[in-house]
């Protein structure tokens, strides 16, 4: 957890995943989300916390897919 706090202090962005080895565990963040909350890790530093965060990072890295995502609507 010290590493997460260090990343937060230096304003580094992270992405979280479930590291699932089965389709039944995809998207389960039961372990990491409480840790992030405990150290008050800013949501804006979590790349995949929201669609907007993801698009922002893609644009920062000049990825053409950012424009496609920005133009599409979520159903």
Buried (B, 14 or more C-beta within 10 A) or exposed (E): EEEBBEBBEEEEBBEBEBEEEEEEEEEEEEEBBEBBEEEEBEEEBBBEBEEEBBBBBBBEEEEEEBEEBEEEEEE
